Amino acid sequence: MTQYIVYWLIAANLIAFVLMVLDKQKAEAGDRRIPEATLLLWAFLGGAFGTVLAARLVRHKTRKQPFATWMLIWLWLDIALLLLWATGFLQPWAATALAYWRAAS
């Protein structure tokens, strides 16, 4: 299970990073943009680090409010969840949630 979480986080951060860079390129070209809701969704789904990294590297949406605030909120939430997971606090909860899910299906 741990390897799947790591794979998901890598994929989500890569997707979020690429979407932010593409949105910056589209903004410069005057093309149709990627919706902010899509960018924030990928940040929420675990790609917050990729979103913030891309925003800083290509200087995109760093001053746009409330977007920048939400990016940082999801980043700190991701960091907190990773710390809880790394220290083992989430494992009993995750096992219980999976047991309930299996029993319900």
A tleap script that builds the chain and sets N, CA, C and O, in Angstrom:
source leaprc.protein.ff14SB
mol = sequence {
  NMET THR GLN TYR ILE VAL TYR TRP LEU ILE
  ALA ALA ASN LEU ILE ALA PHE VAL LEU MET
  VAL LEU ASP LYS GLN LYS ALA GLU ALA GLY
  ASP ARG ARG ILE PRO GLU ALA THR LEU LEU
  LEU TRP ALA PHE LEU GLY GLY ALA PHE GLY
  THR VAL LEU ALA ALA ARG LEU VAL ARG HIE
  LYS THR ARG LYS GLN PRO PHE ALA THR TRP
  MET LEU ILE TRP LEU TRP LEU ASP ILE ALA
  LEU LEU LEU LEU TRP ALA THR GLY PHE LEU
  GLN PRO TRP ALA ALA THR ALA LEU ALA TYR
  TRP ARG ALA ALA CSER
}
set mol.1.N position { 0.822 -1.193 0.000 }
set mol.1.CA position { 0.000 0.000 0.000 }
set mol.1.C position { 0.865 1.255 0.000 }
set mol.1.O position { 0.527 2.246 -0.647 }
set mol.2.N position { 1.968 1.214 0.717 }
set mol.2.CA position { 2.842 2.372 0.808 }
set mol.2.C position { 3.385 2.767 -0.560 }
set mol.2.O position { 3.471 3.952 -0.882 }
set mol.3.N position { 3.749 1.772 -1.359 }
set mol.3.CA position { 4.313 2.091 -2.668 }
set mol.3.C position { 3.281 2.768 -3.560 }
set mol.3.O position { 3.644 3.618 -4.373 }
set mol.4.N position { 2.011 2.416 -3.431 }
set mol.4.CA position { 0.970 3.042 -4.237 }
set mol.4.C position { 0.767 4.503 -3.849 }
set mol.4.O position { 0.514 5.348 -4.707 }
set mol.5.N position { 0.876 4.794 -2.576 }
set mol.5.CA position { 0.771 6.182 -2.128 }
set mol.5.C position { 1.922 6.997 -2.693 }
set mol.5.O position { 1.722 8.117 -3.162 }
set mol.6.N position { 3.115 6.444 -2.649 }
set mol.6.CA position { 4.282 7.146 -3.196 }
set mol.6.C position { 4.117 7.348 -4.699 }
set mol.6.O position { 4.405 8.431 -5.209 }
set mol.7.N position { 3.659 6.326 -5.411 }
set mol.7.CA position { 3.438 6.457 -6.853 }
set mol.7.C position { 2.394 7.527 -7.147 }
set mol.7.O position { 2.556 8.330 -8.066 }
set mol.8.N position { 1.320 7.532 -6.358 }
set mol.8.CA position { 0.277 8.535 -6.558 }
set mol.8.C position { 0.826 9.944 -6.335 }
set mol.8.O position { 0.555 10.843 -7.132 }
set mol.9.N position { 1.584 10.143 -5.276 }
set mol.9.CA position { 2.121 11.472 -4.997 }
set mol.9.C position { 3.073 11.942 -6.090 }
set mol.9.O position { 3.072 13.115 -6.463 }
set mol.10.N position { 3.881 11.023 -6.597 }
set mol.10.CA position { 4.785 11.385 -7.699 }
set mol.10.C position { 3.974 11.783 -8.930 }
set mol.10.O position { 4.248 12.810 -9.552 }
set mol.11.N position { 2.984 10.980 -9.278 }
set mol.11.CA position { 2.166 11.271 -10.456 }
set mol.11.C position { 1.383 12.570 -10.289 }
set mol.11.O position { 1.340 13.386 -11.209 }
set mol.12.N position { 0.766 12.770 -9.131 }
set mol.12.CA position { -0.032 13.975 -8.897 }
set mol.12.C position { 0.834 15.228 -8.960 }
set mol.12.O position { 0.412 16.248 -9.504 }
set mol.13.N position { 2.040 15.156 -8.406 }
set mol.13.CA position { 2.924 16.322 -8.438 }
set mol.13.C position { 3.445 16.603 -9.843 }
set mol.13.O position { 3.587 17.763 -10.232 }
set mol.14.N position { 3.729 15.554 -10.603 }
set mol.14.CA position { 4.156 15.762 -11.996 }
set mol.14.C position { 3.031 16.373 -12.827 }
set mol.14.O position { 3.261 17.300 -13.603 }
set mol.15.N position { 1.826 15.858 -12.666 }
set mol.15.CA position { 0.684 16.398 -13.404 }
set mol.15.C position { 0.443 17.854 -13.016 }
set mol.15.O position { 0.245 18.703 -13.885 }
set mol.16.N position { 0.459 18.147 -11.720 }
set mol.16.CA position { 0.237 19.519 -11.256 }
set mol.16.C position { 1.312 20.460 -11.786 }
set mol.16.O position { 1.009 21.576 -12.210 }
set mol.17.N position { 2.559 20.016 -11.764 }
set mol.17.CA position { 3.662 20.840 -12.261 }
set mol.17.C position { 3.477 21.136 -13.754 }
set mol.17.O position { 3.587 22.285 -14.182 }
set mol.18.N position { 3.198 20.105 -14.530 }
set mol.18.CA position { 3.028 20.272 -15.979 }
set mol.18.C position { 1.833 21.178 -16.283 }
set mol.18.O position { 1.919 22.033 -17.164 }
set mol.19.N position { 0.735 21.004 -15.575 }
set mol.19.CA position { -0.434 21.852 -15.798 }
set mol.19.C position { -0.136 23.318 -15.518 }
set mol.19.O position { -0.584 24.196 -16.255 }
set mol.20.N position { 0.620 23.587 -14.455 }
set mol.20.CA position { 0.971 24.981 -14.139 }
set mol.20.C position { 1.865 25.576 -15.223 }
set mol.20.O position { 1.668 26.725 -15.620 }
set mol.21.N position { 2.835 24.821 -15.704 }
set mol.21.CA position { 3.730 25.309 -16.755 }
set mol.21.C position { 2.947 25.527 -18.052 }
set mol.21.O position { 3.144 26.532 -18.735 }
set mol.22.N position { 2.065 24.592 -18.391 }
set mol.22.CA position { 1.236 24.755 -19.589 }
set mol.22.C position { 0.341 25.979 -19.478 }
set mol.22.O position { 0.168 26.712 -20.452 }
set mol.23.N position { -0.231 26.206 -18.294 }
set mol.23.CA position { -1.088 27.367 -18.107 }
set mol.23.C position { -0.299 28.661 -18.278 }
set mol.23.O position { -0.810 29.627 -18.844 }
set mol.24.N position { 0.914 28.685 -17.802 }
set mol.24.CA position { 1.771 29.862 -17.977 }
set mol.24.C position { 2.045 30.098 -19.462 }
set mol.24.O position { 1.966 31.233 -19.933 }
set mol.25.N position { 2.366 29.035 -20.200 }
set mol.25.CA position { 2.629 29.165 -21.632 }
set mol.25.C position { 1.382 29.640 -22.379 }
set mol.25.O position { 1.474 30.464 -23.289 }
set mol.26.N position { 0.213 29.115 -21.987 }
set mol.26.CA position { -1.027 29.541 -22.625 }
set mol.26.C position { -1.334 30.997 -22.309 }
set mol.26.O position { -1.841 31.726 -23.162 }
set mol.27.N position { -1.030 31.422 -21.089 }
set mol.27.CA position { -1.264 32.818 -20.709 }
set mol.27.C position { -0.388 33.748 -21.543 }
set mol.27.O position { -0.850 34.791 -22.005 }
set mol.28.N position { 0.859 33.377 -21.733 }
set mol.28.CA position { 1.772 34.211 -22.523 }
set mol.28.C position { 1.368 34.247 -23.993 }
set mol.28.O position { 1.552 35.265 -24.661 }
set mol.29.N position { 0.816 33.141 -24.503 }
set mol.29.CA position { 0.426 33.063 -25.907 }
set mol.29.C position { -0.969 33.640 -26.160 }
set mol.29.O position { -1.360 33.832 -27.311 }
set mol.30.N position { -1.713 33.916 -25.097 }
set mol.30.CA position { -3.068 34.430 -25.250 }
set mol.30.C position { -4.083 33.369 -25.588 }
set mol.30.O position { -5.182 33.689 -26.040 }
set mol.31.N position { -3.743 32.116 -25.381 }
set mol.31.CA position { -4.647 31.001 -25.664 }
set mol.31.C position { -5.616 30.779 -24.513 }
set mol.31.O position { -5.539 31.428 -23.469 }
set mol.32.N position { -6.532 29.836 -24.736 }
set mol.32.CA position { -7.487 29.460 -23.695 }
set mol.32.C position { -6.739 28.810 -22.544 }
set mol.32.O position { -5.891 27.944 -22.756 }
set mol.33.N position { -7.055 29.229 -21.324 }
set mol.33.CA position { -6.309 28.814 -20.139 }
set mol.33.C position { -6.888 27.574 -19.474 }
set mol.33.O position { -8.027 27.179 -19.727 }
set mol.34.N position { -6.077 26.978 -18.625 }
set mol.34.CA position { -6.524 25.865 -17.783 }
set mol.34.C position { -7.259 26.488 -16.592 }
set mol.34.O position { -6.720 27.392 -15.954 }
set mol.35.N position { -8.469 26.029 -16.278 }
set mol.35.CA position { -9.216 26.631 -15.168 }
set mol.35.C position { -8.464 26.523 -13.841 }
set mol.35.O position { -7.795 25.526 -13.568 }
set mol.36.N position { -8.590 27.566 -13.027 }
set mol.36.CA position { -7.966 27.546 -11.709 }
set mol.36.C position { -8.480 26.392 -10.869 }
set mol.36.O position { -7.739 25.824 -10.067 }
set mol.37.N position { -9.743 26.044 -11.051 }
set mol.37.CA position { -10.317 24.925 -10.288 }
set mol.37.C position { -9.576 23.626 -10.585 }
set mol.37.O position { -9.384 22.803 -9.689 }
set mol.38.N position { -9.161 23.437 -11.834 }
set mol.38.CA position { -8.416 22.232 -12.201 }
set mol.38.C position { -7.041 22.242 -11.545 }
set mol.38.O position { -6.591 21.222 -11.024 }
set mol.39.N position { -6.384 23.380 -11.569 }
set mol.39.CA position { -5.060 23.483 -10.950 }
set mol.39.C position { -5.138 23.245 -9.444 }
set mol.39.O position { -4.304 22.541 -8.874 }
set mol.40.N position { -6.144 23.835 -8.809 }
set mol.40.CA position { -6.298 23.638 -7.365 }
set mol.40.C position { -6.738 22.215 -7.020 }
set mol.40.O position { -6.385 21.695 -5.962 }
set mol.41.N position { -7.500 21.589 -7.903 }
set mol.41.CA position { -7.898 20.202 -7.662 }
set mol.41.C position { -6.674 19.300 -7.605 }
set mol.41.O position { -6.574 18.440 -6.730 }
set mol.42.N position { -5.738 19.492 -8.541 }
set mol.42.CA position { -4.532 18.663 -8.522 }
set mol.42.C position { -3.671 18.964 -7.305 }
set mol.42.O position { -3.016 18.068 -6.774 }
set mol.43.N position { -3.666 20.212 -6.859 }
set mol.43.CA position { -2.957 20.536 -5.618 }
set mol.43.C position { -3.613 19.808 -4.446 }
set mol.43.O position { -2.925 19.258 -3.586 }
set mol.44.N position { -4.945 19.807 -4.415 }
set mol.44.CA position { -5.689 19.139 -3.353 }
set mol.44.C position { -5.472 17.630 -3.369 }
set mol.44.O position { -5.411 17.004 -2.312 }
set mol.45.N position { -5.357 17.044 -4.552 }
set mol.45.CA position { -5.211 15.594 -4.681 }
set mol.45.C position { -3.801 15.088 -4.388 }
set mol.45.O position { -3.503 13.917 -4.621 }
set mol.46.N position { -2.947 15.947 -3.889 }
set mol.46.CA position { -1.598 15.522 -3.526 }
set mol.46.C position { -0.505 16.185 -4.329 }
set mol.46.O position { 0.674 15.929 -4.086 }
set mol.47.N position { -0.858 17.029 -5.278 }
set mol.47.CA position { 0.140 17.674 -6.122 }
set mol.47.C position { 0.488 19.086 -5.703 }
set mol.47.O position { 0.910 19.892 -6.533 }
set mol.48.N position { 0.319 19.395 -4.438 }
set mol.48.CA position { 0.563 20.760 -3.971 }
set mol.48.C position { 2.026 21.162 -4.135 }
set mol.48.O position { 2.313 22.302 -4.499 }
set mol.49.N position { 2.943 20.252 -3.874 }
set mol.49.CA position { 4.356 20.586 -4.016 }
set mol.49.C position { 4.677 20.928 -5.473 }
set mol.49.O position { 5.375 21.905 -5.741 }
set mol.50.N position { 4.176 20.134 -6.401 }
set mol.50.CA position { 4.394 20.400 -7.821 }
set mol.50.C position { 3.784 21.714 -8.256 }
set mol.50.O position { 4.371 22.439 -9.060 }
set mol.51.N position { 2.599 22.031 -7.727 }
set mol.51.CA position { 1.940 23.289 -8.057 }
set mol.51.C position { 2.742 24.481 -7.559 }
set mol.51.O position { 2.971 25.436 -8.302 }
set mol.52.N position { 3.168 24.424 -6.308 }
set mol.52.CA position { 3.931 25.536 -5.730 }
set mol.52.C position { 5.299 25.652 -6.396 }
set mol.52.O position { 5.758 26.761 -6.670 }
set mol.53.N position { 5.946 24.538 -6.654 }
set mol.53.CA position { 7.255 24.570 -7.311 }
set mol.53.C position { 7.159 25.206 -8.693 }
set mol.53.O position { 7.974 26.058 -9.044 }
set mol.54.N position { 6.174 24.797 -9.471 }
set mol.54.CA position { 5.999 25.378 -10.805 }
set mol.54.C position { 5.667 26.860 -10.718 }
set mol.54.O position { 6.166 27.657 -11.512 }
set mol.55.N position { 4.835 27.229 -9.767 }
set mol.55.CA position { 4.476 28.646 -9.608 }
set mol.55.C position { 5.713 29.489 -9.327 }
set mol.55.O position { 5.839 30.600 -9.843 }
set mol.56.N position { 6.611 28.974 -8.526 }
set mol.56.CA position { 7.831 29.723 -8.189 }
set mol.56.C position { 8.825 29.729 -9.348 }
set mol.56.O position { 9.448 30.753 -9.630 }
set mol.57.N position { 8.972 28.587 -10.018 }
set mol.57.CA position { 9.961 28.496 -11.098 }
set mol.57.C position { 9.595 29.331 -12.316 }
set mol.57.O position { 10.455 29.993 -12.897 }
set mol.58.N position { 8.325 29.304 -12.705 }
set mol.58.CA position { 7.928 30.039 -13.901 }
set mol.58.C position { 7.211 31.351 -13.565 }
set mol.58.O position { 6.706 32.039 -14.452 }
set mol.59.N position { 7.175 31.680 -12.288 }
set mol.59.CA position { 6.545 32.919 -11.805 }
set mol.59.C position { 5.119 33.055 -12.331 }
set mol.59.O position { 4.777 33.989 -13.057 }
set mol.60.N position { 4.321 32.099 -11.938 }
set mol.60.CA position { 2.938 32.053 -12.415 }
set mol.60.C position { 1.985 31.935 -11.243 }
set mol.60.O position { 2.112 31.030 -10.418 }
set mol.61.N position { 1.038 32.843 -11.170 }
set mol.61.CA position { -0.028 32.854 -10.162 }
set mol.61.C position { 0.489 32.989 -8.733 }
set mol.61.O position { -0.167 32.529 -7.798 }
set mol.62.N position { 1.634 33.601 -8.549 }
set mol.62.CA position { 2.171 33.740 -7.199 }
set mol.62.C position { 1.499 34.878 -6.424 }
set mol.62.O position { 1.491 34.867 -5.193 }
set mol.63.N position { 0.938 35.856 -7.135 }
set mol.63.CA position { 0.271 36.965 -6.458 }
set mol.63.C position { -1.241 36.943 -6.647 }
set mol.63.O position { -1.944 37.800 -6.112 }
set mol.64.N position { -1.741 35.983 -7.393 }
set mol.64.CA position { -3.174 35.900 -7.669 }
set mol.64.C position { -3.890 35.344 -6.442 }
set mol.64.O position { -3.648 34.210 -6.030 }
set mol.65.N position { -4.773 36.156 -5.866 }
set mol.65.CA position { -5.502 35.739 -4.672 }
set mol.65.C position { -6.932 35.411 -5.053 }
set mol.65.O position { -7.472 36.087 -5.929 }
set mol.66.N position { -7.566 34.448 -4.473 }
set mol.66.CA position { -7.123 33.603 -3.365 }
set mol.66.C position { -6.361 32.353 -3.816 }
set mol.66.O position { -6.061 31.486 -2.995 }
set mol.67.N position { -6.047 32.251 -5.099 }
set mol.67.CA position { -5.383 31.057 -5.634 }
set mol.67.C position { -4.087 30.755 -4.889 }
set mol.67.O position { -3.866 29.617 -4.475 }
set mol.68.N position { -3.234 31.752 -4.715 }
set mol.68.CA position { -1.934 31.536 -4.058 }
set mol.68.C position { -2.116 31.061 -2.617 }
set mol.68.O position { -1.353 30.226 -2.131 }
set mol.69.N position { -3.116 31.592 -1.948 }
set mol.69.CA position { -3.380 31.171 -0.572 }
set mol.69.C position { -3.803 29.710 -0.528 }
set mol.69.O position { -3.335 28.950 0.320 }
set mol.70.N position { -4.692 29.314 -1.443 }
set mol.70.CA position { -5.134 27.927 -1.470 }
set mol.70.C position { -3.997 26.973 -1.825 }
set mol.70.O position { -3.931 25.863 -1.299 }
set mol.71.N position { -3.104 27.401 -2.714 }
set mol.71.CA position { -1.935 26.567 -3.033 }
set mol.71.C position { -1.135 26.275 -1.769 }
set mol.71.O position { -0.741 25.136 -1.518 }
set mol.72.N position { -0.901 27.317 -0.981 }
set mol.72.CA position { -0.110 27.139 0.242 }
set mol.72.C position { -0.858 26.343 1.305 }
set mol.72.O position { -0.245 25.582 2.053 }
set mol.73.N position { -2.165 26.512 1.377 }
set mol.73.CA position { -2.963 25.714 2.325 }
set mol.73.C position { -2.832 24.235 1.996 }
set mol.73.O position { -2.586 23.421 2.887 }
set mol.74.N position { -2.994 23.878 0.716 }
set mol.74.CA position { -2.888 22.469 0.324 }
set mol.74.C position { -1.474 21.950 0.530 }
set mol.74.O position { -1.287 20.789 0.893 }
set mol.75.N position { -0.468 22.805 0.301 }
set mol.75.CA position { 0.916 22.382 0.527 }
set mol.75.C position { 1.135 22.039 1.998 }
set mol.75.O position { 1.682 20.980 2.307 }
set mol.76.N position { 0.721 22.910 2.901 }
set mol.76.CA position { 0.916 22.648 4.337 }
set mol.76.C position { 0.085 21.458 4.806 }
set mol.76.O position { 0.518 20.703 5.678 }
set mol.77.N position { -1.098 21.287 4.236 }
set mol.77.CA position { -1.900 20.108 4.581 }
set mol.77.C position { -1.204 18.833 4.111 }
set mol.77.O position { -1.166 17.841 4.839 }
set mol.78.N position { -0.656 18.857 2.905 }
set mol.78.CA position { 0.093 17.700 2.401 }
set mol.78.C position { 1.290 17.388 3.288 }
set mol.78.O position { 1.555 16.224 3.588 }
set mol.79.N position { 2.010 18.416 3.705 }
set mol.79.CA position { 3.173 18.215 4.576 }
set mol.79.C position { 2.736 17.608 5.907 }
set mol.79.O position { 3.375 16.683 6.408 }
set mol.80.N position { 1.649 18.126 6.480 }
set mol.80.CA position { 1.161 17.600 7.758 }
set mol.80.C position { 0.729 16.134 7.620 }
set mol.80.O position { 1.042 15.306 8.476 }
set mol.81.N position { 0.006 15.821 6.535 }
set mol.81.CA position { -0.427 14.435 6.328 }
set mol.81.C position { 0.755 13.504 6.101 }
set mol.81.O position { 0.758 12.376 6.596 }
set mol.82.N position { 1.762 13.964 5.356 }
set mol.82.CA position { 2.954 13.135 5.149 }
set mol.82.C position { 3.697 12.885 6.456 }
set mol.82.O position { 4.184 11.781 6.698 }
set mol.83.N position { 3.782 13.905 7.291 }
set mol.83.CA position { 4.438 13.722 8.596 }
set mol.83.C position { 3.658 12.738 9.472 }
set mol.83.O position { 4.246 11.874 10.124 }
set mol.84.N position { 2.336 12.877 9.481 }
set mol.84.CA position { 1.516 11.938 10.260 }
set mol.84.C position { 1.646 10.519 9.726 }
set mol.84.O position { 1.703 9.561 10.497 }
set mol.85.N position { 1.693 10.389 8.418 }
set mol.85.CA position { 1.849 9.071 7.792 }
set mol.85.C position { 3.225 8.489 8.089 }
set mol.85.O position { 3.347 7.305 8.403 }
set mol.86.N position { 4.271 9.327 7.988 }
set mol.86.CA position { 5.638 8.852 8.217 }
set mol.86.C position { 5.856 8.431 9.671 }
set mol.86.O position { 6.644 7.525 9.940 }
set mol.87.N position { 5.170 9.076 10.598 }
set mol.87.CA position { 5.322 8.724 12.010 }
set mol.87.C position { 4.395 7.591 12.440 }
set mol.87.O position { 4.489 7.104 13.566 }
set mol.88.N position { 3.499 7.170 11.543 }
set mol.88.CA position { 2.644 6.033 11.850 }
set mol.88.C position { 1.306 6.374 12.452 }
set mol.88.O position { 0.554 5.464 12.802 }
set mol.89.N position { 0.972 7.648 12.590 }
set mol.89.CA position { -0.310 8.016 13.187 }
set mol.89.C position { -1.494 7.729 12.280 }
set mol.89.O position { -2.602 7.519 12.774 }
set mol.90.N position { -1.293 7.714 10.975 }
set mol.90.CA position { -2.406 7.483 10.053 }
set mol.90.C position { -2.642 6.008 9.760 }
set mol.90.O position { -3.700 5.651 9.242 }
set mol.91.N position { -1.693 5.151 10.074 }
set mol.91.CA position { -1.843 3.740 9.733 }
set mol.91.C position { -3.024 3.074 10.433 }
set mol.91.O position { -3.770 2.352 9.771 }
set mol.92.N position { -3.237 3.276 11.736 }
set mol.92.CA position { -4.410 2.643 12.352 }
set mol.92.C position { -5.716 3.175 11.761 }
set mol.92.O position { -6.661 2.411 11.563 }
set mol.93.N position { -5.775 4.466 11.482 }
set mol.93.CA position { -6.970 5.053 10.895 }
set mol.93.C position { -7.221 4.488 9.504 }
set mol.93.O position { -8.354 4.146 9.166 }
set mol.94.N position { -6.170 4.388 8.698 }
set mol.94.CA position { -6.306 3.875 7.333 }
set mol.94.C position { -6.760 2.413 7.353 }
set mol.94.O position { -7.600 2.016 6.546 }
set mol.95.N position { -6.219 1.623 8.255 }
set mol.95.CA position { -6.613 0.219 8.354 }
set mol.95.C position { -8.086 0.094 8.751 }
set mol.95.O position { -8.801 -0.754 8.216 }
set mol.96.N position { -8.536 0.924 9.675 }
set mol.96.CA position { -9.930 0.912 10.091 }
set mol.96.C position { -10.842 1.324 8.938 }
set mol.96.O position { -11.875 0.698 8.705 }
set mol.97.N position { -10.457 2.381 8.216 }
set mol.97.CA position { -11.264 2.849 7.085 }
set mol.97.C position { -11.365 1.773 6.003 }
set mol.97.O position { -12.435 1.560 5.434 }
set mol.98.N position { -10.258 1.103 5.724 }
set mol.98.CA position { -10.284 0.026 4.724 }
set mol.98.C position { -11.157 -1.141 5.178 }
set mol.98.O position { -11.866 -1.738 4.367 }
set mol.99.N position { -11.110 -1.466 6.458 }
set mol.99.CA position { -11.936 -2.554 6.981 }
set mol.99.C position { -13.415 -2.227 6.847 }
set mol.99.O position { -14.203 -3.085 6.451 }
set mol.100.N position { -13.805 -0.986 7.175 }
set mol.100.CA position { -15.199 -0.577 7.011 }
set mol.100.C position { -15.605 -0.601 5.552 }
set mol.100.O position { -16.712 -1.026 5.222 }
set mol.101.N position { -14.724 -0.152 4.677 }
set mol.101.CA position { -15.032 -0.117 3.249 }
set mol.101.C position { -15.228 -1.523 2.689 }
set mol.101.O position { -16.144 -1.769 1.905 }
set mol.102.N position { -14.353 -2.442 3.103 }
set mol.102.CA position { -14.480 -3.836 2.644 }
set mol.102.C position { -15.738 -4.487 3.167 }
set mol.102.O position { -16.386 -5.258 2.459 }
set mol.103.N position { -16.091 -4.180 4.418 }
set mol.103.CA position { -17.297 -4.765 5.016 }
set mol.103.C position { -18.551 -4.228 4.340 }
set mol.103.O position { -19.545 -4.944 4.220 }
set mol.104.N position { -18.512 -2.991 3.904 }
set mol.104.CA position { -19.686 -2.379 3.269 }
set mol.104.C position { -19.895 -2.889 1.850 }
set mol.104.O position { -21.013 -2.850 1.335 }
set mol.105.N position { -18.827 -3.366 1.213 }
set mol.105.CA position { -18.985 -3.794 -0.196 }
set mol.105.C position { -19.157 -5.280 -0.332 }
set mol.105.O position { -19.300 -5.786 -1.446 }
savepdb mol mol.pdb
quit
